[in-house]
Amino acid sequence: MSESHRPDLVLRFFGGAMVAVGALMFALCGLCTLTFLVTAVIPGGDRSFAVMALVIGGVPTAIGFGMMTLGHSIHQKHTPKAAPPRSE
């Protein structure tokens, strides 16, 4: 393997790692935020939980979504394209 292919592999790995970390952040923070939002909406729930959930939990959820999206675009950008089949 030549040296010219190494940066593409590193960037693909970095993009994949960003997708994995971003997906974990998005899923875990999003589920926690959703739990607090549902707790605030049910009868007898404290409405201040909704604001707290959106302020404290919404930011990491959005960051996780951004990391996931950015990592996916980096990974796709540096994935080699398949050559079209040769017609004989």
Secondary structure, DSSP 4 states (H G I P E B T S, - for coil): --GGGHHHHHHHHHHHHHHHHHHHHHHHHHHHHHHHHHHHHSTT--THHHHHIIIIIHHHHHHHHHHHHHHHHHHHHTSPPPPPPPP-
